[in-house]
């Protein structure tokens, strides 16, 4: 976050589901008060039927954890509810997070079923942070995943996020723009996202600018005079091919060419983008402006962008709004926060499992870690491997992978590299993770996404990337299932 921006941060401590407080009050009055427990955040399916998601939102989780506190207004409100014992309210007055957190760094590709964040903390602390942790990771991971799909569809052409005015509230716009930039967008229309997070803000004109002047030509000429080095002219206010593009050509020649400026563009925001961009390209080239770029916007998503390029559209940059910032095609990420283990009085970890008649909702128990397995020959990721926290993968030793849902599907690999995904974030309530700048997160996303096979990146029917369990973890899960069914 830009340290020069000094604003009063809202206190989000009370942003939780009320049942987290009633459970905390209950824990406080029982032997559960100081019991250490383990919770995992994971998700069950990739939005839009994709092959992978992108982790985002960790920076905001860290900031929230660091500033957790109940003020006197919060205590007064809770007291007025008359369902909490006075001792619990007194406990909340000095409340702070004292536990441990591990998480997957932002920008990392993630897959269903694997922990992307693990909390080890006293029960009350672990319970009270559930809602904020989930809403933050769910929202930004959703937008980052959608943005990454759109960026990949553009095949190297820059994509700008244009969706602030259609977002679900201020945080949806600002943090959505942050997530989109992490996932590969070249910039955003949201000035506050630039101010707070250094996600570059860009913007030119609206149709109202053109309408304000007596003529389209005057509007374009004035704009190019004021902003000669960043002139992008919106050419569809009246008629793209009959007036918009001809007036843009005239102004570029009159205002920019005498200054030796070749950085300019037109933007088309309506109509048949393939047809209009192809015709516009011919007109610009014939006028001696081959360097003039064509920007397209108008309710775009990854499928429309892919189709436009397949049809030969002459588009150099894309502006994508509502379908990105809301992930309109699937606006819920679906991450959950589930108990995985508790410790007894001696510090022994006791695994816990949630059983369901829906097999996809059965949890993986115990305190765990996750390895990503890379094939040495290609350098590509071939599987993720969830194991117990004290299991290790010895370099060079054969490793057996198997599908936890179809256990007869097994293979032994030998030429591989294993890297842990979860890294320490908090230890005993203190932040131990160095927050990378947004450019480093963005670069990390590019690198890690490049390590996935193209088959995993397909928009439709992607190859299933396996998330396997170690034999020890699988055995413990089966024992717990037999004891709880």
HUQUIWO-V383271 format. One record per pair of residues at least 6 apart in sequence whose C-alpha atoms are under 7 Angstrom apart, sorted by the first residue. I is the first residue (numbers start at 1). J is the second residue. If there is no record, write none. Layout:
I_J ; I_J
This chain:
1_196 ; 1_197 ; 2_195 ; 2_196 ; 2_197 ; 5_196 ; 13_68 ; 13_69 ; 13_70 ; 15_132 ; 16_128 ; 16_131 ; 16_132 ; 17_131 ; 20_127 ; 20_128 ; 21_128 ; 24_124 ; 25_84 ; 25_88 ; 27_33 ; 27_124 ; 28_88 ; 32_123 ; 33_123 ; 33_124 ; 34_122 ; 34_123 ; 35_122 ; 35_123 ; 35_343 ; 36_120 ; 36_121 ; 36_122 ; 36_123 ; 36_342 ; 36_343 ; 37_120 ; 37_121 ; 37_122 ; 37_123 ; 37_341 ; 37_342 ; 37_343 ; 38_118 ; 38_119 ; 38_120 ; 38_121 ; 38_339 ; 38_340 ; 38_341 ; 38_342 ; 38_367 ; 39_118 ; 39_119 ; 39_120 ; 39_337 ; 39_338 ; 39_339 ; 39_340 ; 40_115 ; 40_117 ; 40_118 ; 40_119 ; 40_337 ; 40_338 ; 40_339 ; 40_340 ; 41_115 ; 41_116 ; 41_117 ; 41_118 ; 41_335 ; 41_336 ; 41_337 ; 41_338 ; 42_112 ; 42_113 ; 42_114 ; 42_115 ; 42_116 ; 42_335 ; 42_336 ; 42_337 ; 43_112 ; 43_113 ; 43_334 ; 43_335 ; 43_336 ; 44_112 ; 44_113 ; 44_334 ; 45_112 ; 46_52 ; 46_53 ; 46_112 ; 47_330 ; 47_333 ; 48_329 ; 48_330 ; 49_460 ; 50_459 ; 50_460 ; 50_462 ; 51_456 ; 51_457 ; 51_458 ; 51_462 ; 51_463 ; 51_464 ; 52_109 ; 52_110 ; 52_111 ; 53_109 ; 53_110 ; 53_111 ; 53_145 ; 54_107 ; 54_108 ; 54_109 ; 54_110 ; 54_141 ; 54_144 ; 54_145 ; 55_106 ; 55_107 ; 55_108 ; 55_109 ; 55_110 ; 55_141 ; 56_106 ; 56_107 ; 56_137 ; 56_140 ; 56_141 ; 56_144 ; 56_179 ; 57_106 ; 57_136 ; 57_137 ; 57_140 ; 57_141 ; 58_106 ; 58_137 ; 61_133 ; 61_136 ; 65_97 ; 68_96 ; 69_95 ; 69_96 ; 70_92 ; 70_93 ; 70_95 ; 75_89 ; 97_125 ; 97_429 ; 98_121 ; 98_428 ; 98_429 ; 99_120 ; 99_121 ; 99_122 ; 99_427 ; 99_428 ; 99_429 ; 100_119 ; 100_120 ; 100_121 ; 100_426 ; 100_427 ; 100_428 ; 100_429 ; 101_118 ; 101_119 ; 101_120 ; 101_424 ; 101_425 ; 101_426 ; 101_427 ; 102_117 ; 102_118 ; 102_119 ; 102_422 ; 102_423 ; 102_424 ; 102_425 ; 103_116 ; 103_117 ; 103_118 ; 103_422 ; 103_423 ; 103_424 ; 103_425 ; 104_116 ; 104_117 ; 104_421 ; 104_422 ; 104_423 ; 106_441 ; 107_182 ; 107_183 ; 107_441 ; 107_442 ; 107_444 ; 107_445 ; 108_445 ; 108_448 ; 109_448 ; 109_449 ; 119_126 ; 130_337 ; 134_335 ; 134_336 ; 138_333 ; 138_334 ; 138_335 ; 139_333 ; 140_175 ; 140_176 ; 140_179 ; 142_333 ; 143_176 ; 143_179 ; 143_180 ; 143_324 ; 143_325 ; 143_327 ; 144_179 ; 144_180 ; 144_182 ; 144_183 ; 146_324 ; 146_327 ; 147_180 ; 147_183 ; 147_185 ; 147_324 ; 148_183 ; 148_184 ; 149_302 ; 150_301 ; 150_302 ; 151_159 ; 151_184 ; 151_185 ; 153_302 ; 153_305 ; 153_306 ; 154_305 ; 154_306 ; 157_316 ; 157_317 ; 158_185 ; 158_186 ; 158_317 ; 158_318 ; 159_185 ; 159_186 ; 159_317 ; 159_318 ; 159_319 ; 159_320 ; 160_185 ; 160_186 ; 160_187 ; 160_188 ; 160_318 ; 160_319 ; 160_320 ; 161_177 ; 161_185 ; 161_187 ; 161_188 ; 161_189 ; 161_319 ; 161_320 ; 161_321 ; 162_188 ; 162_189 ; 162_319 ; 162_320 ; 162_321 ; 163_320 ; 163_321 ; 163_322 ; 163_325 ; 164_173 ; 164_190 ; 166_322 ; 167_173 ; 167_322 ; 167_325 ; 167_326 ; 173_325 ; 174_190 ; 174_192 ; 174_193 ; 176_325 ; 177_188 ; 177_190 ; 177_193 ; 178_193 ; 178_197 ; 178_199 ; 181_187 ; 181_199 ; 182_438 ; 182_441 ; 182_442 ; 183_442 ; 183_445 ; 184_442 ; 187_199 ; 187_200 ; 187_201 ; 187_202 ; 188_199 ; 188_200 ; 188_201 ; 188_202 ; 189_201 ; 189_202 ; 189_203 ; 190_201 ; 191_201 ; 193_199 ; 194_200 ; 194_201 ; 204_232 ; 205_234 ; 207_237 ; 209_219 ; 210_216 ; 210_219 ; 213_219 ; 217_247 ; 220_233 ; 220_248 ; 220_251 ; 221_251 ; 224_231 ; 224_255 ; 225_255 ; 228_256 ; 229_263 ; 230_263 ; 230_264 ; 231_264 ; 231_265 ; 232_264 ; 232_265 ; 232_266 ; 232_267 ; 233_248 ; 233_265 ; 233_266 ; 233_267 ; 234_266 ; 234_267 ; 234_268 ; 235_244 ; 235_245 ; 235_266 ; 235_267 ; 235_268 ; 236_244 ; 236_268 ; 236_269 ; 236_270 ; 241_280 ; 245_280 ; 249_284 ; 262_291 ; 263_292 ; 264_292 ; 264_293 ; 265_292 ; 265_293 ; 265_294 ; 265_295 ; 266_293 ; 266_294 ; 266_295 ; 267_294 ; 267_295 ; 267_296 ; 268_295 ; 268_296 ; 268_297 ; 269_296 ; 269_297 ; 269_298 ; 270_298 ; 273_313 ; 274_308 ; 274_311 ; 274_312 ; 274_313 ; 277_313 ; 277_314 ; 277_315 ; 278_313 ; 278_314 ; 281_314 ; 284_290 ; 293_316 ; 294_315 ; 294_316 ; 294_317 ; 295_315 ; 295_316 ; 295_317 ; 295_318 ; 296_315 ; 296_317 ; 296_318 ; 296_319 ; 297_318 ; 297_319 ; 297_320 ; 299_320 ; 299_321 ; 299_322 ; 299_323 ; 300_320 ; 300_323 ; 301_320 ; 301_323 ; 301_324 ; 339_352 ; 340_351 ; 340_352 ; 340_353 ; 340_365 ; 340_366 ; 340_367 ; 341_349 ; 341_350 ; 341_351 ; 341_352 ; 341_365 ; 341_366 ; 341_367 ; 342_349 ; 342_350 ; 342_351 ; 343_349 ; 343_350 ; 351_365 ; 351_366 ; 352_365 ; 352_366 ; 353_363 ; 353_364 ; 353_365 ; 353_480 ; 354_362 ; 354_363 ; 355_362 ; 356_362 ; 364_477 ; 365_477 ; 366_388 ; 367_388 ; 367_389 ; 368_386 ; 368_387 ; 368_388 ; 368_389 ; 369_386 ; 369_387 ; 369_388 ; 369_389 ; 369_422 ; 370_384 ; 370_385 ; 370_386 ; 370_387 ; 370_420 ; 370_421 ; 370_422 ; 371_384 ; 371_385 ; 371_386 ; 371_418 ; 371_419 ; 371_420 ; 371_421 ; 372_381 ; 372_383 ; 372_384 ; 372_385 ; 372_418 ; 372_419 ; 372_420 ; 372_421 ; 373_381 ; 373_382 ; 373_383 ; 373_384 ; 373_416 ; 373_417 ; 373_418 ; 373_419 ; 374_380 ; 374_381 ; 374_382 ; 374_416 ; 374_417 ; 374_418 ; 375_381 ; 375_382 ; 375_415 ; 375_416 ; 375_417 ; 376_415 ; 376_416 ; 376_417 ; 379_451 ; 380_451 ; 380_452 ; 380_453 ; 381_451 ; 381_452 ; 383_465 ; 383_466 ; 383_467 ; 384_466 ; 384_467 ; 384_468 ; 385_467 ; 385_468 ; 385_469 ; 385_470 ; 386_468 ; 386_469 ; 386_470 ; 387_469 ; 387_470 ; 387_473 ; 388_473 ; 396_414 ; 396_415 ; 397_414 ; 398_412 ; 398_413 ; 398_414 ; 399_412 ; 399_413 ; 399_414 ; 400_410 ; 400_411 ; 400_412 ; 400_413 ; 401_410 ; 401_411 ; 401_412 ; 401_468 ; 402_409 ; 402_410 ; 402_411 ; 402_468 ; 403_409 ; 403_410 ; 403_468 ; 404_468 ; 404_469 ; 424_432 ; 424_433 ; 425_431 ; 425_432 ; 425_433 ; 426_432 ; 426_433 ; 455_462 ; 455_463 ; 456_462 ; 456_463 ; 456_464 ; 456_465
